[in-house]
Amino acid sequence: MQFGVTFPQSEIGTDPAVIRDYFQAVEAMGYDYVTLPEHVLGAGSSAFNDWRDYYTRDNGFHEPFVLYGFAAALTTKLELALAILILPQRQAALAAKQAAELDLLSGGRLRLGVGIGWNEVEFVALNENFRNRGRRMEEQVEVLRRLWTEETVTFEGEWHRLDDVGLNPMPVQRPIPIWVGALAPPAIHRAGRLGDGWIMNPRARPEDLIRDMEVLAEGARTAGRSPDVVGIEATVWSHSGDPEAWARQVESWRATPVTHVTFRTLQAGFTAAEQHLAAIERFREARD
């Protein structure tokens, strides 16, 4: 089982020195990876009554490829994972280029988590279709993998046309691993069919995994592969502040097919990067 942390996007601020110290401290603690949520734009006012009110104009989000380019130069071992990149609101060829460059400059340390997103406001502003985003993302994944593994690509799909084109430079990993963030059954099935891994709902519990595993497995079988090849990422939240509770959650996940556990310190009431890092250190001690 691998362990990682979620970069506290909206709570770490904009000081490059603070961000530098965060990534280097996480690597020094021996964590395997860091994950990064993303949004390009936030709504000007909160119109939501649930967790989505955390993603408005008032919440800062660093651009993922730029931030991870910065982090790649500051670290040597830490896997840089996106959880998630909202792929259908981006051009597939451009996303492939950005990911390939990041993978190259990090020495093959990128794990690309993708998902369809929920915020129509962003899609409208980026001039992308919100209504067909699920089906379009499936075609995008095919385009990305071909661009990462073939010197030149000719492709004719429903939404993409490539005529004898290719990336240069190419990524270290060919292809870069793609994990699919998925909450609803159709998306979980998609993760089983297309993903190198499945990023679970961060609020999911072990009993939820029991319910959803068959959907994931059916998706994998549809693609003619074993469900065992699909990694699974779960989350432990820091909210309780109780290391013993964190350790019990880790043990619960160990009894499942979960391969990655991410410790999430966002929305725990912390006001400084040092508090996030202190919780991350306590979690490391508790799980060990």
N, C-alpha and C positions, 0 to 999 in steps of 0.2 A: 504494500500500500504506500502510495506517495502522499506527501502533505504539502499544502501550499496555503497562501493567504490571498485575500482580496485587497488590491490596492484601494485605499480609502479616497476614491476619486473626489467626492464633493466635500471632503473634510480636511484634506491635507494642505490646501492653499496653493500658492503659486511661487513660492520661494524655491529656486532651483537647488540651493544647498540643502534644504529640508528634504526635498524629493530624492536627491542623491543619497543622503544619509539613510533614508528609509530603505531604498533598494539594497544598499550595501549591508545594512544591519540584518535584513531578512536573509540575505545570502549567508552572512556570517553565522547566523543561527542554525544553518544547515537545512533550511527548507528547500524543497525540490522545485517549486514553481511559484509564480505570482500570477493572479488573474486580474483582468481589467475590464470592467463594464464600460460601455460607451454610449454617448448620444451626441449628435452633431448640434442640435438645437433644442432649447427648452421653451415650453409655452410661456407666454408673458404673465399669465396668472394661473393659479391652481384651480382646475375645474374638476378635480377628482376627490373622492372621499375615501380612497383606499391607498395602498402603498404607492401608487403612481404619482401622488402629490410630491414625492421626493424628487421627481424629474421635471422641474420647471426651470425657468430662466434664473431663479434664485440659487440653483444648484450648479456648481462648476463641474465641467467635464473636460479633462485634457484629451487632446486628439490622440488616438491610440498609437498610430504608426510613428508619429513624431515623438511621443513620450517614450515608447519602447526603443526607438533609435537612440535616445538619450540613455536609457537604462542599459542597453546593450554595451555601451562604451564604459559603463561603470561596474559591470559584473562580468563573471567568467563562466559560471555554472548554472545560474538560475534560469529555468525555463520560463519563457515569456508567453503567457497564454491569454488569449482574448476570450472573455466570457461576459457578453458576447459582442461580436461585430454584427451590426444589423446589415447583412449583406445585400438584401434587395433594394435598399435605398442608395446603393453605390453601383457604379459601373463595374462589371465583372472584370474586364481587362485591366482597368486601373487598379482595382483591389488586388488582382494577381501580381501586378508589377510592384505595388507597395509591399506586399507580403514577401515576395521573392527577395527584394532588396533588404528587408529587415532580417529575413532568415540568413542571408549571406553575411551581413554585417555582424550578426550575433553568433556566427559560427554554427548555425543549424539549431537554434534554441527556440524557434517559434512554434507554438501550437495555436492554430486558428479556430477558435470557437465562433460559430455563426448561428444566427437565428433570424426570424422573420420580423421581429419588432411588433410593437403595438400602437405606436404613436403616429397617427395619420398626419399630424401637423408637420412632422419632419419630412415625410414622403412628399407632401404637397410642395414644401419649400425647396426640396431637392429635385423636383420635377420627375418623380418616379411614381409608378402605379401602386397604390396601396392594396388594391383589390385582388391582384394576381400574384402577390408577393411569395406565397408558398410554392406554387408551381414554378415560378420564375427562379426562385432560389435553387431548386433542384437542377435546373439547366445551368445556372451559374456555377454550381459545384463541379459539374462536368467540365465546363470551360476552364475553371481554375486548374483542375488536375491535369488537363491536357497541356495547358500553357506551362506548367511547372515541370513536365516530364518529356515534352517533345520540342525539338529545335524549331520546327515550324508547324503551324496548325491550320488546317482547313476545316471549318465547322459551319453547318447550316442548321440552326435550330429555330424554335418559334420566336425567340426574342434576341438571338445573337447570331451574327454572321461574321466569320473570320475567314479571310482568304489568303492563305499562305503567309501567315505572320507568326512571329515568335518573340519571346522575351530574351533580352541580353542586358545584364547578366542573369543567369539562372540561379535558383535557390540551391542551398546545400542539400536540403532534404527534397527528394524527388519521388513522390510529392510531399509537400508540407502536410502534416496531419490535420485533418478537419474534424472537429467535434461539433455536434449539433445541440444547441440549447433547446429544450423541448418540455412543455408543460402538459399540453392536451394530447389525447391519444393519437390523432392524426400526425402530430409533430413527432411524437415518440416513435411511431412506426417509421417515419421518415429518417429519424436518427438511426434506427436499426438497419434501414436499407442503404443509407448513404454515408453514415458517419464512421470515422475511426473511433469515436467515442460519443457518449451521451452526457450532456451536462443537465442534471436534474433540476427541477424547481428548487431554489435554495431553501425553501421552507418545507421540503419533503422530509418525511420520516421513514424509518425502515419499513414500517407497515405499508406505506405508500409504494415502496419499491416492489414489494410482493405483488401488489395489484398491477403495476405497470410493466413488470418484467416480461410477461407473456406478449404484450403489445410490441415491446422492443424485439423480442425473440422472433415473432412472426415477421416483423420487418426485415430482420436479418435473413431469415429463411427465404423470404420473397426474392432477395437478391442472390440467393444461392450460396450463402456463407453461414458459418457457425456463429451463434450469438456470443460465444466466448471471445471472439476477436474484437468485440466492441467494449471499449473502456467505459467506466461509469464514474462520474464525479458527483459527490454529495457535499453538503455544507454543514458546518457546525458554527452557530452564532455565538458571539461573545456576550450577549445581552445579560445573561444570568450573573456573570462575573464570578462564577463558581467553578474553579478548576476541576473539582471532583465531578461535577455535572458534565463538564466538557469531556472528561476521560470516559465517563459512562456512555456518552454519545459515540465516541470513537469506537469503543468496544462493540456497541450495537451495530455500527457499520461494518466492523470486521467480520461479523457473522453473515454478511451479505456478499454479493458479487462486486461490490463497490471497489474500485481500484485507486481512486483519488479522493482525498478529503480536504476541503478548503475551509480555513478558519476565517470568518468574516467579522471584522470589527466595525464596519459601517453602522450608523444609526444606533450606536450604543451610548451616545451622550458624550463622547470624547471631544475635546476642544483643541488638542495638540497632538502632533505626530508622536511625541514621546509616550503619550498614553496608549496609542495604538500599538506601538512597539513593545511596551511593557506587557500588554495583554497577550501579544503574540509570543513573547518569551514565556509567560506563565502557561500558555497552552502547550508549548513545546515541552516544558517540564512535566506537565500533567499527562500528556499522551505517551511520553517515554517511560 
